[in-house]
Amino acid sequence: MIIPVRRFAATCALSALGVALTACGTPGTPHAARPGYPASASGSTSTPPSRPPTLAPGSSGITPVFTNGPRTAGKTVALTFDADMTANEGPRAAAGEHFDNPQLIATLRAFKVPATVFMTGRWADEYPKEAKDIGQDPLFEVANHSYSHYAFTDSCYGLPTVPQERMRAEVEEAYTAFKKAGVPHAMPYFRFPGGCYDQQALRTLSAVGVTAVQWDVVSGDAFATDADAVARQVLEGVKPGSVVVMHCTRSAAPVTEQALRTIVPELRKQGFRFVKVSEMIGSATQGERHGTT
């Protein structure tokens, strides 16, 4: 189920969190604590090619939340796409409903636009070849959107709710699904289903070692039928450092690919450069260390 993200519950208000951007984890932190970089067969940790930038935990070790990059570090924008599939939607997929959108991925490649795909484990199970194809393409990065796409709070757009004792497993099982599909290094970033979270959810996920990634620009593409309206909403909302939330699901976001054909050339015309979330978080942490954010 794709959730129309135009609305926010009070529990999703980011300003109340007061999460400060700080440097990445300490050099001595084993990468096995970072999702997507498991320990070697001998039980010791090996050094990955590069350690993805993350935000340091907030007060009391709470999971940090990232909404946008620095406004003063150049005209960058991160397009993010939620590859949503809720665990109970298997019968709909079996009946022919398409929760993937290969044409959207092809368009991003044609435009050479890097992007971050927030994927559910259930989506990776349903479309393992596509998950592998996205995960092994250096143009993209795969991040975590939970396994089942069930909500981490009550009253989140009608989604079933994950009990607290299952929250950590939801994240870990998604990473397991990515690995099974052939995604080599899923990023240590997590997006809450529906964008809904509260302090309890942030505390519960602190042991997983992820950075929660939200957004500051809502595309409005969920269930939209007017590609021009989606493009207009994105273009009017983007600022330097913006994170845009869109969807990679044909059945519930049918005009997203068409909207991209307007969004990408126009933003480039305005001088924007497209980046992945990892680059934007890296810029944010560097700016914090140098006092430039």
N, C-alpha and C positions, 0 to 999 in steps of 0.2 A: 504494500500500500504506500503510495506517495502521499505525503502530507502537505497540504497547501500551507506554505510557510509565511504567508502574508501577515498572519496574526501571531502574536507572542503571548504566552502565559506569563504571569508575573514572576513565576519561578525561573524564567529564562532571562530575566533582566541582567545584562552583563555589567552595567555600571555599578550595581550594588556589590559586585564581588571585589572590586578594587584590586584586581590581580596585576601585580607589577611585572614588567618584563625584566628578566634577569639573564645572566649568562647561562650557557649550556651546563650540563652536568659536569661534575669535577672530573679531571683527566683520569683518575683512578677508578671511575665507576665501571664495573664490568658491563660489557655490551649485552650480556645475556639478560640483563634487567630491562633491556629495550626491546619491545616487540619486533619480530621480524629478523632478529639477529640471535639465533639460538646458540647454545654452547656447542663446542665441537664434540665429536664422538668420544674423545678421551675424558670428557667431563670438564676440561678447562675451557676458557673462553679464547676465541681467536679474534684478531682485529679485523673488522669489516673494512672495505675500501674507504669508506668515509662514514663518520658517525652523524646521523641526521640531527640537525639542530632542534632542540626542544626548549621549552621554558622551564625554569626552575620551579619547584613546588611552591605554593603559596604558604600562608601562615598555617602552622600545625601540619605541614606536609600535604596540604590539600591539592588536588589536581589543578594545575594552572589552565586558564582559558585564554585562547587567542581569538581576537575578532578581526583585526586588521593590522597591516604593517605601518611603518613610519610614514607620516604624511610629508616628510621633508627629505626623503631619501630617493627622490626621483619619481617619475610617473610610471610606477609599476602597478599591475593589477593581476590578481590570481583568480582564474576561473576554476570553480570546483563543481563537480558533478556527482550527485548522489545516485549510485546504482542500487536502487531500492528493490527489495523483494521481501515481503513479510513471510514468516515461516508457514503461515496457514494458507498461502496463496498457491501452493503446489497444484491443486486441482484446476485452477484457472490457467496456469501455464500448460498443463497437460491438455487442456481444451483448446489451446492455440493462442492464448493471450501472450503478447510479447513484452517482457519486462527488460529486454535489452534494447540497444539502439546502435547497431554497427555503423549506420550511415553517419551518425553524429561523430563517432570516433574517426571515421574516414575523413570527414570534413575538417576536424582538428588537425589531422595529419596533413591534409592538402594545404591548409593555411599555416602549417608549422607552428601551431599554438601549443605550448606546454600546458599541462593541466593536472590537477589532482582529482582522482576518482575515489570517493568515499563509498566503499563497497560493503554490502552485507554478506555474511558468510553464506546465507541461503542463496543469494544471487550467484556467488562463486560455485556453489554446488550445482545450480541449475545450468550455468553457462561456463563450465570450466575452461573450454578452449578460448573463449573470449576473455575470461579473467587472466589466463596465462598470456594471451596476446597483448593485453593492456599492460600487465605487470612486467613483461620483458621488454617493452618498448621504452627506451630512454627518454622519449618525449613526455611520458606520463609517470606518475607515481600513484600507487594504491595505498589508501588509508582505510581505517576501520570505521564501519557504520553499525557495529554490533552483528551478532549472528542472525537473530530473528526479526530485527526491526520492531521489537516491542519497546514500549516507552519505559523510561527510567524515572518517571514521576506519574502520579495519578492525573487523570483528566488531560490527556495529551491527544487531542484530535480523534478520540475514539479508539486509539491503539490499545491492545492488551498491555497490561503492566508487568514488568519484570519485578519479581520480589527481590528485596535487597540482597538476600543470600545468593541470588543467581547473577547479580550484575557483573561481577568480575568474570565469571564463566562465559557470559555473553561476549565479552571482548576477547577472551582467550580462545574461545571456540571459533570465532571469526578468523583469527590468525591461523588456526589449524586448517580451516577450510581453504584459505589462500594458499598455504603451503602445499596442500593436497592438489590444488588446481595447477600448481607450477609457478606461482608468484614468488620470485626469489627473495625479495627484501621488502615486505610491506612496511610502510612508515609508522613511526610511533605516534600517530595522530588519530584521534577519535572524535567522531561527530555523533552527538546524541540523536536518536531517532526523533523526528519531529522538532528537533532543536530544544527539547524540553529537559531541564535538569534542575536540581536543587542542591543545597549544601550536602545533604546526605549522600546523594549520588557522587558528588565530587570527592567526598571523604572516602567512600567505598572503593572508588577506582584508583585511589592514590597509590596502592600497592602495585598496580599494573605498570606504572611508569610512563603513561601517555600524556600528551598535551591535548586538551579538548579544543577543537577548532570549530568556531561558529562563523559568523559572517557579518558584514555591515551593509551589503546590498542584496536585497531579495529580488530575484528576477521575475517572480510571479508566473513562472512557466508551468507549475503544477496544474494540470487540467485546463490549461489555457488553449484557446483555439485561434487566437489572433497573434501571429508571429511579430507583426509590427508593434503591437502593444508591449510584448515582452521585450523586444529590442529597445523600445523607447524607455521603458522603466529602468533597464540596466544602464543605458547611456545617460539618463538623467541622474542616476544615483552614484555612479563611479567617481571616486576621488583618488588621488595618489595613495597607494597602499591598500586599496579596497580588496576585500574578498567577496566574490559573487557566488551565491548559491544557485545552482541550476540542477537539472535532473537528466539522467541517462536512461530513460525508460520510455519506450515508444507508446505503450498503452495509456500512460497517465501524463505524459509530457510530450504530446505529439508534434509540437511546433518548435521545439528547442533548436533542432538542427537548422531549420529555416531561419530562425532569429539570429543564430550565430553568423550567418552570411551577411547580416547587416552590422552586427555588433563588432566583429573583429576588424573589418576594414575601417570602420568609423573611429574606433578607439586608436588604431594605429595612425590614422590621419591626425588625430589629436595629440600624437606623440607618446602614447602609452606603450609600454613594453609588457608582454605577458610573461608571468613567472609561475612556478609551482609554489605551493604553500611552504615547502621546505626552504626555498630561497628567501621568501618573505620573512619567515621566522628567523632565519639566519641574519638577515639585515636588521631585524628588530633587536636581537640580542647583541649584535655588534654596536648598534647605536646606543644601547643602554650602557654598555661598557665604556663607551667613549663620551657619554653625556650629550649625544646629538639627537636623541629622539624628542 
